[in-house]
Amino acid sequence: MKLLTLSIAAGLLLSLNAPVASADNLLIERVRSEQAITLPKRGSHMSQVEARFGAPQQKVAAVGGGSRRTPPITRWVYSGFSVYFENTHVVDAVLNRANAQEVGPAPARQ
């Protein structure tokens, strides 16, 4: 009887780990596919980004800029990624989330 109970408990534990394994596989597949995506390079000027990637879907108004220690940060939203500018130069470019359950940057506010 103890062997049956242990077997059932082990089976339940293994079944709980199954969704995690498939989620890890999907994440690995997404990372591999995203490595081929070209993003704007750090230090590029706004005009260079727009010339290469076209007009963004949305330009989010600058945040900050009240002092030299807090320069204005602007975000441009494209279909697959967002670009962050300090003044007029790229400081970072990040991929948008694949779906609502994914942990990552929040979607652009409309």
C-alpha positions as CSV (number, residue, x, y, z in Angstrom):
1,M,0.0,0.0,0.0
2,K,2.9,2.4,0.8
3,L,4.4,1.6,-2.5
4,L,1.2,2.5,-4.3
5,T,0.9,5.8,-2.3
6,L,4.5,6.7,-3.1
7,S,4.0,5.9,-6.8
8,I,0.9,8.1,-7.0
9,A,2.7,10.9,-5.2
10,A,5.7,10.7,-7.5
11,G,3.4,10.7,-10.5
12,L,1.7,13.9,-9.3
13,L,5.0,15.6,-8.7
14,L,6.2,14.8,-12.2
15,S,3.0,16.0,-13.8
16,L,3.3,19.3,-12.0
17,N,6.7,19.9,-13.5
18,A,5.5,19.1,-17.1
19,P,4.0,22.6,-17.9
20,V,7.2,24.2,-16.7
21,A,9.3,22.1,-19.0
22,S,7.1,23.0,-22.1
23,A,7.1,26.7,-21.1
24,D,10.9,26.6,-20.9
25,N,11.0,25.1,-24.4
26,L,8.8,27.9,-25.8
27,L,11.0,30.5,-24.2
28,I,14.1,29.0,-25.6
29,E,12.5,28.9,-29.1
30,R,11.5,32.5,-28.8
31,V,14.9,33.6,-27.7
32,R,16.5,31.8,-30.7
33,S,14.1,33.4,-33.1
34,E,14.6,36.9,-31.6
35,Q,18.4,36.7,-32.0
36,A,17.9,37.4,-35.7
37,I,16.0,40.6,-35.1
38,T,17.9,43.8,-35.7
39,L,17.3,46.6,-33.1
40,P,18.6,50.2,-33.1
41,K,22.1,50.5,-31.7
42,R,22.9,52.4,-28.5
43,G,24.0,55.9,-29.3
44,S,22.1,56.2,-32.6
45,H,20.3,59.5,-33.2
46,M,16.5,59.7,-33.5
47,S,16.8,60.6,-37.2
48,Q,19.0,57.5,-37.9
49,V,16.4,55.3,-36.1
50,E,13.5,56.7,-38.1
51,A,15.5,56.5,-41.4
52,R,16.3,52.8,-40.8
53,F,13.2,51.5,-39.1
54,G,10.5,54.0,-40.4
55,A,8.1,56.0,-38.4
56,P,7.1,54.5,-35.0
57,Q,3.5,53.4,-34.3
58,Q,3.6,55.7,-31.3
59,K,5.8,58.4,-29.8
60,V,5.4,58.5,-26.0
61,A,6.0,61.9,-24.5
62,A,9.2,62.6,-22.7
63,V,9.4,61.8,-19.0
64,G,11.8,63.7,-16.7
65,G,14.0,66.5,-18.0
66,G,13.6,68.6,-14.9
67,S,17.4,68.8,-14.3
68,R,20.7,67.8,-15.6
69,R,20.6,64.7,-13.4
70,T,17.3,63.6,-14.9
71,P,17.4,64.0,-18.7
72,P,14.2,63.6,-20.7
73,I,13.5,60.0,-21.6
74,T,11.4,59.4,-24.7
75,R,10.0,56.1,-25.9
76,W,9.1,55.1,-29.5
77,V,6.9,52.1,-30.0
78,Y,7.3,49.9,-33.1
79,S,5.3,46.7,-33.8
80,G,7.9,44.3,-32.3
81,F,10.1,46.5,-30.1
82,S,10.4,49.8,-28.2
83,V,13.2,52.3,-28.3
84,Y,14.2,54.5,-25.4
85,F,16.0,57.8,-26.0
86,E,17.8,60.1,-23.6
87,N,17.5,63.5,-25.2
88,T,17.9,62.5,-28.9
89,H,20.1,59.4,-28.6
90,V,19.2,55.7,-28.1
91,V,19.9,54.4,-24.6
92,D,18.1,51.0,-25.1
93,A,15.9,49.0,-27.4
94,V,13.8,46.1,-26.1
95,L,11.5,43.5,-27.6
96,N,7.8,43.8,-26.8
97,R,6.1,41.0,-24.9
98,A,4.8,38.1,-27.0
99,N,1.6,37.8,-24.9
100,A,-0.1,39.1,-21.8
101,Q,1.2,36.3,-19.5
102,E,4.8,36.9,-20.4
103,V,6.9,38.8,-17.9
104,G,8.5,41.8,-19.5
105,P,7.9,45.4,-20.5
106,A,4.3,46.6,-20.3
107,P,2.5,47.2,-23.6
108,A,2.3,50.8,-24.8
109,R,-0.7,52.8,-23.4
110,Q,-3.1,54.0,-26.0
